[in-house]
């Protein structure tokens, strides 16, 4: 058998080395591509956790200190967006969710007088039956439903009928606010498009609230005097 010359051996050694390096380089490229893809995926996941798709009817929660506690409202805010609202998008004479998406929730930290009717502390679904000149505002025990599709009048706690007032300027986005009118009184204001309605709020037992408030003031005065005496 004829032996390979020195030049031939060198040729094959260089070729093996070159091919080996090429394989390593090729594998490294695949690894780098894989790592790059993983980094992109991780970045996208992190971005997705921090951000969300803009909502057509953004959710909002408003909270207001009221008397001895607080009142909060959680609701969706649809926009007019060039549509005819009341009497068309929101039909007259039918129960409406008072917002968008899941039903509107209102929470009272204490028993309140809601438009002349007593409501115990707790969380309720808020619904409206609109007509052209007045709205029936309803508080219902079921506050976890979607829209008003499973609304059950048997679960109503109270309902009050209030007049509808015209707005001078259009309210593009549906809005619910809690406006104080005194230390222990306020209004639940609901407005959208060119109309608004209000429900008066006050403690269900004003005398009891006054007595508690006076007693708390006495305690604070005693604590303040004791602190001054120590100083």
Secondary structure as UniProt FT lines:
FT   HELIX           6..50
FT   TURN            56..57
FT   STRAND          59..66
FT   TURN            67..68
FT   STRAND          69..76
FT   TURN            81..82
FT   TURN            87..89
FT   TURN            92..93
FT   STRAND          95..96
FT   STRAND          104..108
FT   STRAND          112..114
FT   TURN            115..116
FT   STRAND          117..119
FT   STRAND          122..130
FT   STRAND          134..140
FT   TURN            147..150
FT   HELIX           153..155
FT   STRAND          156..163
FT   STRAND          165..180
FT   STRAND          185..203
FT   HELIX           206..230
//
